[in-house]
Amino acid sequence: MKRARINVSIERLVLDGLPIEPGQGNAVRKAVEAELSRLLVDGGIGHELASGGAVPSVPGGSIEIGEKSHPRNLGRQIAGAVYGGLNR
């Protein structure tokens, strides 16, 4: 069976209040895109979005933030929260 390929592209990601250094926002965005793509390929998506469409908002979960959270870890957590909201 051929594995699906999904590309997620985030044009703008607002990270208000997160403990990241200036210039790390792009790394967080790339991590969110990569992890969300992986989650969508591996876990699929709810039937409401499977046929296409848009949603005005996605209820997210919580993420754990430390004083020096690594951008890659933050991105993975954000993607997990978004993915969870897409499949509610």
Buried (B, 14 or more C-beta within 10 A) or exposed (E): EEEEEEEBEBEEBEBEEBEBEEEBBEBBBBBBBBBBBBBBEEEEBEEEBEEEEEEEEBEBEEBEBEEEBBBBBBBBBBBBBBBBBBBE
